[in-house]
């Protein structure tokens, strides 16, 4: 009776709407067409990879059958690095939020998920003398490209996305407005990535 009362109270609510039924695989295809397509190509590639990883575990299930425990087991059993686990979770959460907005579920199964701790990897770096040697030994256009990276620290994709109009030689300014990804120009990684640098007189 207690269980029945819980179910009836939700159904009898003035805001209740009958829940639509859909399989995870069908929903994923709709989500890719309508939502994922709005992201940058580089983001879409990562999301598409995540959806493919989700399919063996959830593809045969209805959306309302998926639980927090199932999601936790999937993430904990994934034989990937902690950063990849977080990427899996982030994409799944984006999908689940859309499913709630579209009326396919009223559960919030992403709450209470425990993710592995991230460790900061050791990144290789060059000293100022190392960079001088690399730039000196390089031929154009790589000499200028390496020199720009050395002075600004911009990402490789941003470097490859530079256009002549991004350089203001009179004021020695370099503007970052886009990035290249697999031969395609797109916006920088984040809104904060739109920025300007003052470069040296020698590089100018």
LUMLO-133112 format. One record per residue (C-alpha): residue number from 1; y, x, z; residue in three letters. Coordinates in steps of 0.1 Angstrom, whole numbers. Layout:
BEGIN
nr NUM y Y x X z Z rest ALA
...
This chain:
BEGIN
nr 1 y 0 x 0 z 0 rest UNK
nr 2 y 24 x 28 z 8 rest UNK
nr 3 y 17 x 44 z -26 rest UNK
nr 4 y 22 x 11 z -43 rest UNK
nr 5 y 55 x 5 z -25 rest UNK
nr 6 y 68 x 39 z -37 rest UNK
nr 7 y 59 x 31 z -73 rest UNK
nr 8 y 73 x -4 z -72 rest UNK
nr 9 y 106 x 7 z -56 rest UNK
nr 10 y 112 x 30 z -86 rest UNK
nr 11 y 102 x 4 z -112 rest UNK
nr 12 y 123 x -24 z -95 rest UNK
nr 13 y 154 x -2 z -94 rest UNK
nr 14 y 183 x -16 z -114 rest UNK
nr 15 y 185 x 18 z -132 rest UNK
nr 16 y 148 x 20 z -141 rest UNK
nr 17 y 139 x 25 z -178 rest UNK
nr 18 y 103 x 26 z -189 rest UNK
nr 19 y 91 x 62 z -194 rest UNK
nr 20 y 83 x 72 z -230 rest UNK
nr 21 y 50 x 90 z -236 rest UNK
nr 22 y 48 x 120 z -257 rest UNK
nr 23 y 25 x 151 z -259 rest UNK
nr 24 y 39 x 185 z -252 rest UNK
nr 25 y 31 x 198 z -287 rest UNK
nr 26 y 49 x 169 z -304 rest UNK
nr 27 y 79 x 172 z -280 rest UNK
nr 28 y 81 x 210 z -287 rest UNK
nr 29 y 84 x 204 z -324 rest UNK
nr 30 y 112 x 179 z -319 rest UNK
nr 31 y 129 x 203 z -295 rest UNK
nr 32 y 127 x 231 z -320 rest UNK
nr 33 y 143 x 210 z -347 rest UNK
nr 34 y 170 x 193 z -327 rest UNK
nr 35 y 179 x 218 z -299 rest UNK
nr 36 y 166 x 253 z -306 rest UNK
nr 37 y 182 x 252 z -341 rest UNK
nr 38 y 216 x 252 z -325 rest UNK
nr 39 y 211 x 287 z -310 rest UNK
nr 40 y 218 x 321 z -326 rest UNK
nr 41 y 189 x 334 z -348 rest UNK
nr 42 y 181 x 362 z -323 rest UNK
nr 43 y 178 x 336 z -295 rest UNK
nr 44 y 157 x 313 z -317 rest UNK
nr 45 y 132 x 341 z -323 rest UNK
nr 46 y 127 x 346 z -286 rest UNK
nr 47 y 124 x 309 z -279 rest UNK
nr 48 y 99 x 304 z -308 rest UNK
nr 49 y 78 x 332 z -293 rest UNK
nr 50 y 79 x 315 z -259 rest UNK
nr 51 y 69 x 281 z -273 rest UNK
nr 52 y 39 x 297 z -290 rest UNK
nr 53 y 29 x 312 z -257 rest UNK
nr 54 y 32 x 278 z -240 rest UNK
nr 55 y 10 x 260 z -265 rest UNK
nr 56 y -25 x 272 z -253 rest UNK
nr 57 y -18 x 260 z -218 rest UNK
nr 58 y 3 x 228 z -223 rest UNK
nr 59 y -1 x 219 z -260 rest UNK
nr 60 y -30 x 195 z -254 rest UNK
nr 61 y -13 x 177 z -225 rest UNK
nr 62 y 11 x 147 z -222 rest UNK
nr 63 y 45 x 156 z -207 rest UNK
nr 64 y 40 x 134 z -176 rest UNK
nr 65 y 7 x 153 z -168 rest UNK
nr 66 y 24 x 187 z -164 rest UNK
nr 67 y 31 x 197 z -128 rest UNK
nr 68 y 50 x 224 z -109 rest UNK
nr 69 y 16 x 239 z -98 rest UNK
nr 70 y 5 x 242 z -134 rest UNK
nr 71 y 37 x 259 z -144 rest UNK
nr 72 y 35 x 283 z -115 rest UNK
nr 73 y -1 x 292 z -124 rest UNK
nr 74 y 9 x 298 z -160 rest UNK
nr 75 y 38 x 321 z -151 rest UNK
nr 76 y 18 x 339 z -124 rest UNK
nr 77 y -12 x 345 z -148 rest UNK
nr 78 y 9 x 357 z -177 rest UNK
nr 79 y -1 x 393 z -185 rest UNK
nr 80 y 35 x 403 z -193 rest UNK
nr 81 y 64 x 422 z -177 rest UNK
nr 82 y 86 x 404 z -151 rest UNK
nr 83 y 115 x 401 z -176 rest UNK
nr 84 y 92 x 383 z -201 rest UNK
nr 85 y 80 x 360 z -173 rest UNK
nr 86 y 116 x 351 z -167 rest UNK
nr 87 y 123 x 345 z -204 rest UNK
nr 88 y 92 x 322 z -205 rest UNK
nr 89 y 106 x 302 z -175 rest UNK
nr 90 y 141 x 300 z -189 rest UNK
nr 91 y 129 x 286 z -222 rest UNK
nr 92 y 105 x 261 z -205 rest UNK
nr 93 y 133 x 249 z -182 rest UNK
nr 94 y 156 x 244 z -212 rest UNK
nr 95 y 128 x 223 z -228 rest UNK
nr 96 y 122 x 203 z -197 rest UNK
nr 97 y 158 x 195 z -192 rest UNK
nr 98 y 159 x 181 z -227 rest UNK
nr 99 y 127 x 161 z -220 rest UNK
nr 100 y 144 x 145 z -189 rest UNK
nr 101 y 176 x 138 z -210 rest UNK
nr 102 y 155 x 121 z -237 rest UNK
nr 103 y 135 x 100 z -212 rest UNK
nr 104 y 101 x 116 z -215 rest UNK
nr 105 y 99 x 126 z -178 rest UNK
nr 106 y 117 x 119 z -146 rest UNK
nr 107 y 102 x 148 z -127 rest UNK
nr 108 y 119 x 181 z -120 rest UNK
nr 109 y 89 x 205 z -120 rest UNK
nr 110 y 110 x 236 z -124 rest UNK
nr 111 y 122 x 235 z -88 rest UNK
nr 112 y 102 x 257 z -64 rest UNK
nr 113 y 89 x 281 z -90 rest UNK
nr 114 y 86 x 317 z -77 rest UNK
nr 115 y 93 x 344 z -102 rest UNK
nr 116 y 83 x 381 z -100 rest UNK
nr 117 y 110 x 405 z -88 rest UNK
nr 118 y 128 x 425 z -115 rest UNK
nr 119 y 129 x 463 z -113 rest UNK
nr 120 y 157 x 482 z -131 rest UNK
nr 121 y 141 x 505 z -157 rest UNK
nr 122 y 151 x 541 z -160 rest UNK
nr 123 y 172 x 543 z -192 rest UNK
nr 124 y 176 x 575 z -212 rest UNK
nr 125 y 211 x 589 z -214 rest UNK
nr 126 y 230 x 618 z -230 rest UNK
nr 127 y 255 x 641 z -214 rest UNK
nr 128 y 288 x 647 z -230 rest UNK
nr 129 y 276 x 680 z -244 rest UNK
nr 130 y 244 x 663 z -258 rest UNK
nr 131 y 266 x 637 z -276 rest UNK
nr 132 y 288 x 664 z -291 rest UNK
nr 133 y 258 x 682 z -305 rest UNK
nr 134 y 243 x 650 z -319 rest UNK
nr 135 y 276 x 640 z -336 rest UNK
nr 136 y 282 x 675 z -349 rest UNK
nr 137 y 247 x 676 z -365 rest UNK
nr 138 y 248 x 642 z -381 rest UNK
nr 139 y 259 x 634 z -416 rest UNK
nr 140 y 281 x 604 z -426 rest UNK
nr 141 y 279 x 575 z -421 rest UNK
nr 142 y 259 x 583 z -390 rest UNK
nr 143 y 284 x 608 z -376 rest UNK
nr 144 y 311 x 581 z -374 rest UNK
nr 145 y 286 x 555 z -361 rest UNK
nr 146 y 273 x 578 z -333 rest UNK
nr 147 y 309 x 588 z -324 rest UNK
nr 148 y 319 x 552 z -321 rest UNK
nr 149 y 289 x 545 z -298 rest UNK
nr 150 y 297 x 576 z -277 rest UNK
nr 151 y 333 x 565 z -271 rest UNK
nr 152 y 328 x 528 z -266 rest UNK
nr 153 y 292 x 522 z -255 rest UNK
nr 154 y 288 x 492 z -277 rest UNK
nr 155 y 254 x 479 z -286 rest UNK
nr 156 y 236 x 489 z -318 rest UNK
nr 157 y 238 x 454 z -332 rest UNK
nr 158 y 276 x 453 z -326 rest UNK
nr 159 y 280 x 487 z -343 rest UNK
nr 160 y 262 x 474 z -374 rest UNK
nr 161 y 283 x 442 z -374 rest UNK
nr 162 y 316 x 461 z -377 rest UNK
nr 163 y 338 x 453 z -406 rest UNK
nr 164 y 369 x 472 z -419 rest UNK
nr 165 y 391 x 445 z -406 rest UNK
nr 166 y 379 x 452 z -371 rest UNK
nr 167 y 397 x 485 z -371 rest UNK
nr 168 y 435 x 488 z -364 rest UNK
nr 169 y 441 x 524 z -372 rest UNK
nr 170 y 479 x 523 z -364 rest UNK
nr 171 y 471 x 512 z -328 rest UNK
nr 172 y 437 x 529 z -326 rest UNK
nr 173 y 420 x 497 z -317 rest UNK
nr 174 y 384 x 486 z -324 rest UNK
nr 175 y 375 x 449 z -320 rest UNK
nr 176 y 340 x 436 z -314 rest UNK
nr 177 y 337 x 402 z -330 rest UNK
nr 178 y 301 x 399 z -342 rest UNK
nr 179 y 267 x 416 z -342 rest UNK
nr 180 y 240 x 422 z -368 rest UNK
nr 181 y 204 x 410 z -362 rest UNK
nr 182 y 177 x 417 z -388 rest UNK
nr 183 y 203 x 418 z -415 rest UNK
nr 184 y 221 x 386 z -404 rest UNK
nr 185 y 256 x 386 z -389 rest UNK
nr 186 y 261 x 364 z -358 rest UNK
nr 187 y 283 x 361 z -328 rest UNK
nr 188 y 281 x 388 z -300 rest UNK
nr 189 y 255 x 384 z -273 rest UNK
nr 190 y 278 x 365 z -248 rest UNK
nr 191 y 314 x 352 z -248 rest UNK
nr 192 y 324 x 383 z -227 rest UNK
nr 193 y 311 x 405 z -256 rest UNK
nr 194 y 343 x 397 z -276 rest UNK
nr 195 y 363 x 427 z -266 rest UNK
nr 196 y 385 x 456 z -278 rest UNK
nr 197 y 384 x 493 z -274 rest UNK
nr 198 y 410 x 521 z -277 rest UNK
nr 199 y 395 x 550 z -296 rest UNK
nr 200 y 405 x 586 z -296 rest UNK
nr 201 y 430 x 601 z -321 rest UNK
nr 202 y 402 x 624 z -334 rest UNK
nr 203 y 378 x 594 z -341 rest UNK
nr 204 y 407 x 574 z -357 rest UNK
